[in-house]
């Protein structure tokens, strides 16, 4: 089997990464590749940066988070630059716990999981290689072996600053196993692995009455007391707490703010001084990033408690709000469906988009800007053009509220409602109306939604439904117009002849009678009005068209039906307006004649071939649009 070959290849790769040598040999590696001596924060920052960073519309886009986290570019840039980058430079934020704060299902856990999996992979690369004192349960940095009085000389020689003290266990081993000869101490390369508890740890608080501090800092191995004679002998201690095992990497502190106070005390000295107390030993040095996550309500409760004041200043809070872009929300649903067991169900085009429109609307706050309703704001946030507004306006809107995106409907609710609709009705195909109906039905059962919010959300369902009505009509319009493509081209040529005559102040000649005529103002306006060109703007629009035709001619290209996006839209709308009666008849007639049936079949074929529908959803769309036109 191919999978067995891949497993063997993976095992060989792991074997090839192994390295073992003396401290003297390790120093040669450090001189050649100083990055192996980087701190935990620096390693994480470089891991993200090495995956690739692009500048898109003035915003940094980190490829490390691609295809997993959507629509959180601003939050990620703040996280990487304000926390990881600063901590990598050994600035004071390195001495802070990173607390990700945001609503449920907003991506906090996904982000932490990505950092963990990323570190596991990065430690296999040369840039992320990690070396430790061989046999050390805490994977201690070999440079801790350098005596304090020689560290300044080492920094001058290599440019590397050494921080931290040798752990009690390795201090004893240095004397007993190596006779104090630092250069002979064995060093090995390690690969981070959460499963093997190497460099990555996770602490999850349980019942305070039963949970032991040993879960964090390790404990005495009572079975060895008789052998070593003392509880203060480091060989009688198990350095197997999460703080021990996560050394050199990352520790996730789940539900940190729900934790008993005694568990948080250890974090005070670990974050500020880089060490913690365990057993009857001197302070133990540890170099690790601590990341926790919580929601807004828990955080407010935490800071309101005066007992926690000492920890307040040790925490850097990074808000992780919900995504506020419809297109990115759609990608979240698409990913969640692909990862589920309903991926074989046909989801009609725009079904997820309409769900995303509803969801994003619940997360937005009304703008204080004149002329911006919540629907326009949603479109502007998604990068769509709205007449009268630009990117500067969008940036100003984003600054209006600090907590925008911290409330609203979460992605899991939407996927649960889609799943519910599919399973309950045994559907093999689901469309936008099915999704909206299921979301609406579920709001009554959503315990955490207030009556006021429920009414507001019901209104947003109506808004999303209206958006779908427009999209559905356009979709059928395109499919119908395709069947009348020759008519569209003829109408386009006729319009362009009239525009040319109008701009050049010429007359047109009737092809049949030969008589001269003025440009057909009624025809031109009937097309231009389809895309909202006002009477005052018509001259500028027509001149723009003429300039585009000239530009095409200079390049030896033919100006055709596809050459101007807005004009093509206007032609399609005009033709569709003229064809509305045909659409009404063909979609609502129970016994269509042969010609009507042929037209319907052409449109259904077009929807399936070019627009991603199947026969069920295409027929449903046609019937729905027919009912809209007949109202």
Secondary structure, DSSP 4 states (H G I P E B T S, - for coil): -HHHHHHHHHHHHHHHH--EEEHHHHHHHHHH-GGGG--HHHHHHHHHHHT-EEEETTEEEEGGGTTTS-S-HHHHHHIIIIIIIHHHTT-GGGGSEEEEE--TTSSHHHHHHHHHHHHHHHTTSSTT-EEEETT-TT---GGGGS-GGGHHHHHHHHS----S---HHHHHHHHHTTTT-GGG-EEEEE--BTTTTBSEEEEE---TTT--THHHH-EE-GGGHHHH--TT-GGGEE--SHHHHTTTSEEEEETGGGS-HHHHHHHHHHHHHSEE--TTSSPEE---EEEEEE-HHHHHHHHH-GGGHHHHTTEEEEE------HHHHHHHHHHHHHTSTTTTSEE-TTHHHHHHHHHHHHH----SSTT--HHHHHHHHTT---TT--HHHHHHHHTT-TTTTSSS--HHHHHHHHHHHHHHHT-SEE-HHHHHHHHHHHHTT-TT--HHHHHHHHHHHHHHHHHHHHHHHHHHHHHHHHHTHHHHHHHHHHHHHHHHHHHTT--EE-TTT--EE---HHHHHHHHGGGT--TTTHHHHHHHHHHHHHHHHHTT----TTS-HHHHHHHHHHHHHHHHHHHHHHHH-TT--HHHHHHHHHHHHHHHHHH---HHHHHHHHHHHHHHHT-
